[in-house]
């Protein structure tokens, strides 16, 4: 240590000289100084300088943190609503296939209608034929019984229909009536060539039109079918 004079008061003062034998590295660190001491020194220097940012320590890799709040980012505008795409027209191949299917469907529908109509007509024809066949069979059986009915009528005219024979006659007449057998031909009926068979003709002042004046054999019908005409004598007006 050395002594020097003070310029102000002219008194001799003692000057303190500090000799630091530590070396300073190129990166700004003093040899022998710990890392924590260097960080504290830099933090104090940053506070004194009042800078807007905190310096990052190259040793610890800290990032620079701004002291002021960053400006808020602008709000992005909403994306416009997507417009629905217009339907694409069908391809020519698809349209042709659709037309072919429609034509095929119409043809199948016409075929089905035709088959349905044919089946309905077939059922009607079968029912009609079945009824005709049944009527013909019944007519054939009843035609075989007509002579028996004629004998019953003659016995009734001569008042011979008595006792058990009368009961059998009534039962047979009722049974044939259930099958639809109807007798016709009475005295005084107008003459009908489609239902009567004339075996005799005469004139009479008592009639104004051809009239059956005598019935030799009654006729029979089965439903609308003429099973047998009646044999009659016809009187014509004078």
C-alpha positions as CSV (number, residue, x, y, z in Angstrom):
1,X,0.0,0.0,0.0
2,X,1.2,3.7,-0.7
3,X,0.2,7.1,0.6
4,X,-1.1,10.1,-1.6
5,X,-2.1,13.6,-0.9
6,X,-5.6,14.7,-1.0
7,X,-6.1,17.5,-3.4
8,X,-8.9,19.0,-1.5
9,X,-7.5,19.4,2.0
10,X,-3.9,18.9,1.4
11,X,-3.7,16.1,3.9
12,X,-2.1,12.9,3.2
13,X,-4.5,10.0,2.8
14,X,-4.0,6.3,2.5
15,X,-5.0,4.8,-0.9
16,X,-6.3,1.2,-0.9
17,X,-5.1,-1.0,-3.8
18,X,-6.8,-4.4,-4.3
19,X,-5.0,-6.9,-6.3
20,X,-7.2,-9.7,-7.7
21,X,-5.2,-12.4,-9.2
22,X,-8.2,-14.2,-10.8
23,X,-8.5,-14.2,-14.5
24,X,-11.5,-13.3,-16.6
25,X,-12.6,-15.7,-19.3
26,X,-13.7,-14.6,-22.7
27,X,-17.3,-15.5,-22.0
28,X,-17.5,-12.9,-19.2
29,X,-17.1,-15.2,-16.2
30,X,-14.4,-14.7,-13.7
31,X,-12.2,-17.6,-12.9
32,X,-12.9,-19.1,-9.6
33,X,-16.4,-17.5,-9.5
34,X,-19.3,-20.0,-9.0
35,X,-22.2,-20.2,-11.4
36,X,-24.7,-19.1,-8.8
37,X,-22.6,-15.9,-8.1
38,X,-22.5,-15.1,-11.8
39,X,-26.3,-15.5,-12.0
40,X,-26.9,-13.3,-9.0
41,X,-24.6,-10.6,-10.4
42,X,-26.3,-10.6,-13.8
43,X,-29.8,-10.4,-12.1
44,X,-28.7,-7.4,-10.0
45,X,-27.3,-5.7,-13.1
46,X,-30.5,-6.4,-15.0
47,X,-32.6,-4.8,-12.2
48,X,-30.3,-1.8,-12.1
49,X,-30.5,-1.3,-15.8
50,X,-34.3,-1.4,-15.8
51,X,-34.4,-3.1,-19.2
52,X,-37.6,-4.3,-20.7
53,X,-36.5,-7.9,-20.9
54,X,-34.6,-10.3,-18.6
55,X,-31.3,-11.5,-20.2
56,X,-31.0,-15.2,-20.8
57,X,-28.1,-17.0,-19.3
58,X,-26.3,-18.8,-21.9
59,X,-25.2,-21.4,-19.4
60,X,-28.7,-22.4,-18.1
61,X,-30.5,-22.0,-21.5
62,X,-33.3,-19.7,-20.1
63,X,-35.5,-18.0,-22.6
64,X,-36.0,-14.2,-22.8
65,X,-39.3,-13.4,-21.1
66,X,-41.0,-10.1,-22.0
67,X,-41.9,-7.9,-19.1
68,X,-45.0,-6.5,-20.9
69,X,-48.0,-8.5,-21.9
70,X,-48.1,-9.3,-25.5
71,X,-50.8,-7.8,-27.6
72,X,-53.9,-10.1,-28.0
73,X,-54.0,-12.0,-31.3
74,X,-56.8,-11.0,-33.6
75,X,-59.9,-13.3,-33.5
76,X,-60.0,-15.3,-36.7
77,X,-63.1,-14.7,-38.8
78,X,-65.6,-17.6,-38.9
79,X,-65.3,-19.7,-41.9
80,X,-68.2,-19.4,-44.4
81,X,-70.8,-22.2,-44.3
82,X,-70.2,-24.8,-46.9
83,X,-72.8,-24.6,-49.7
84,X,-74.3,-28.0,-50.4
85,X,-73.2,-29.3,-53.7
86,X,-75.9,-29.7,-56.3
87,X,-76.8,-33.3,-57.1
88,X,-75.1,-34.6,-60.1
89,X,-77.2,-35.8,-63.0
90,X,-77.3,-39.6,-63.3
91,X,-74.9,-41.0,-65.7
92,X,-76.3,-42.0,-69.1
93,X,-75.6,-45.7,-68.4
94,X,-77.5,-45.5,-65.1
95,X,-80.5,-43.8,-66.8
96,X,-80.6,-46.4,-69.5
97,X,-80.6,-49.2,-67.0
98,X,-83.3,-47.5,-65.0
99,X,-85.5,-47.2,-68.1
100,X,-84.9,-50.8,-68.9
101,X,-86.0,-51.8,-65.4
102,X,-89.1,-49.7,-65.6
103,X,-90.1,-51.2,-68.9
104,X,-89.5,-54.7,-67.6
105,X,-91.6,-53.9,-64.5
106,X,-94.5,-52.7,-66.7
107,X,-94.4,-55.9,-68.8
108,X,-94.4,-58.1,-65.7
109,X,-97.3,-56.1,-64.3
110,X,-99.3,-56.6,-67.5
111,X,-98.5,-60.3,-67.5
112,X,-99.6,-60.6,-63.9
113,X,-102.9,-58.8,-64.6
114,X,-103.5,-61.0,-67.7
115,X,-102.8,-64.2,-65.7
116,X,-105.1,-63.0,-62.9
117,X,-107.9,-62.3,-65.3
118,X,-107.5,-65.7,-67.0
119,X,-107.5,-67.5,-63.7
120,X,-110.7,-65.6,-62.6
121,X,-112.4,-66.6,-65.9
122,X,-111.2,-70.2,-65.5
123,X,-112.7,-70.4,-62.0
124,X,-116.0,-69.0,-63.3
125,X,-116.0,-71.4,-66.2
126,X,-115.2,-74.4,-63.9
127,X,-117.9,-73.4,-61.4
128,X,-120.4,-73.0,-64.3
129,X,-119.4,-76.4,-65.8
130,X,-119.6,-78.1,-62.4
131,X,-123.1,-76.7,-61.8
132,X,-124.2,-77.8,-65.3
133,X,-122.8,-81.3,-64.8
134,X,-124.5,-81.6,-61.5
135,X,-127.8,-80.4,-63.0
136,X,-127.5,-82.8,-65.9
137,X,-126.8,-85.7,-63.5
138,X,-129.8,-84.7,-61.4
139,X,-132.0,-84.3,-64.4
140,X,-131.0,-87.7,-65.7
141,X,-132.0,-89.3,-62.4
142,X,-135.3,-87.4,-62.2
143,X,-136.1,-88.2,-65.8
144,X,-135.9,-91.9,-64.9
145,X,-138.5,-91.2,-62.1
146,X,-141.0,-89.3,-64.3
147,X,-142.9,-92.5,-65.3
148,X,-143.4,-93.3,-61.6
149,X,-144.8,-89.8,-61.0
150,X,-147.1,-90.2,-64.0
151,X,-148.6,-93.4,-62.5
152,X,-149.0,-91.5,-59.2
153,X,-150.9,-88.8,-61.0
154,X,-153.3,-91.2,-62.8
155,X,-153.9,-93.0,-59.5
156,X,-154.7,-89.7,-57.9
157,X,-157.2,-88.9,-60.7
158,X,-159.0,-92.2,-60.3
159,X,-159.0,-91.8,-56.5
160,X,-156.8,-94.9,-56.1
161,X,-154.1,-93.2,-54.0
162,X,-154.9,-94.6,-50.6
163,X,-153.2,-96.3,-47.7
164,X,-149.5,-97.0,-47.6
165,X,-149.3,-96.3,-51.4
166,X,-150.4,-92.7,-50.8
167,X,-147.7,-92.3,-48.2
168,X,-145.0,-93.5,-50.5
169,X,-146.3,-91.3,-53.3
170,X,-146.2,-88.2,-51.1
171,X,-142.7,-89.0,-49.9
172,X,-141.4,-89.5,-53.5
173,X,-143.0,-86.2,-54.6
174,X,-141.5,-84.3,-51.7
175,X,-138.0,-85.8,-52.4
176,X,-138.1,-84.8,-56.1
177,X,-139.2,-81.4,-55.2
178,X,-136.1,-80.9,-53.0
179,X,-134.0,-81.4,-56.1
180,X,-135.8,-78.6,-57.9
181,X,-138.3,-80.7,-59.9
182,X,-141.4,-78.6,-60.7
183,X,-144.6,-80.0,-62.4
184,X,-146.7,-77.8,-64.7
185,X,-149.7,-78.3,-67.0
186,X,-153.2,-77.7,-65.8
187,X,-156.6,-77.2,-67.6
188,X,-157.2,-73.6,-68.5
189,X,-153.5,-72.7,-68.9
190,X,-152.6,-70.6,-72.0
191,X,-151.0,-72.7,-74.7
192,X,-147.2,-72.2,-74.9
193,X,-145.5,-74.0,-77.7
194,X,-142.2,-73.9,-75.8
195,X,-143.7,-75.8,-72.9
196,X,-146.6,-77.7,-74.2
197,X,-146.9,-80.4,-76.8
198,X,-150.3,-80.3,-78.5
199,X,-151.7,-83.7,-79.4
200,X,-155.2,-82.5,-80.3
201,X,-156.8,-79.2,-81.7
202,X,-160.4,-78.2,-81.6
203,X,-162.4,-75.0,-81.6
204,X,-164.5,-73.6,-78.8
205,X,-166.6,-70.4,-78.4
206,X,-165.6,-70.3,-74.7
207,X,-161.9,-69.4,-75.3
208,X,-160.5,-66.2,-76.7
209,X,-157.0,-67.6,-77.2
210,X,-155.4,-71.0,-77.6
211,X,-156.0,-72.7,-74.3
212,X,-155.1,-76.1,-72.8
213,X,-158.5,-77.8,-72.3
214,X,-157.2,-81.2,-71.4
215,X,-153.8,-82.5,-70.0
216,X,-152.8,-86.0,-70.9
217,X,-149.4,-85.8,-69.2
218,X,-147.9,-83.2,-67.0
219,X,-144.6,-81.6,-67.9
220,X,-141.6,-81.0,-65.6
221,X,-138.9,-78.4,-65.3
222,X,-135.6,-78.6,-63.3
223,X,-134.6,-75.0,-62.5
224,X,-134.7,-73.1,-65.8
225,X,-134.2,-76.3,-67.8
226,X,-137.3,-77.9,-69.4
227,X,-137.0,-81.6,-68.4
228,X,-140.2,-82.7,-70.3
229,X,-143.0,-80.8,-72.1
230,X,-146.7,-81.4,-71.2
231,X,-149.0,-83.3,-73.5
232,X,-152.2,-81.3,-73.9
233,X,-155.3,-80.8,-76.1
234,X,-155.6,-77.3,-77.4
235,X,-158.9,-75.4,-78.1
236,X,-158.7,-72.5,-80.5
237,X,-161.3,-69.7,-80.6
238,X,-164.0,-69.9,-83.4
